């Protein structure tokens, strides 16, 4: 397996911008745990959603933004993205930022 820099990959994930909000997924509180398993050549990322009922198109767009960011940097690595729901406080922070930085 080709070695890659974990911090570089984390930074790449942290810099993914939300498609409709002029903020990164990290700033919005949408990126949770990122775990590397070098022996299994895998990375798992937790995507925190403000609510599990967001439109599937938006959910898939968010997932694909993570996949696209990583697939060229780590070809052949297994990527698992888990979905969780934000806490009430995380959700309040998300909506405050989204109102301030809405693109559309």
Secondary structure, 3 states (H helix, E strand, C coil): CCCCCHHHHHHHHHCCECCCECCECCCCCCEEEEEEEHHHCEEEEEEEECCCCCCHHHHHHHHHHHHHHHHCCCCCCEEEEEEEECCHHHHHHHHHHHHHHECC
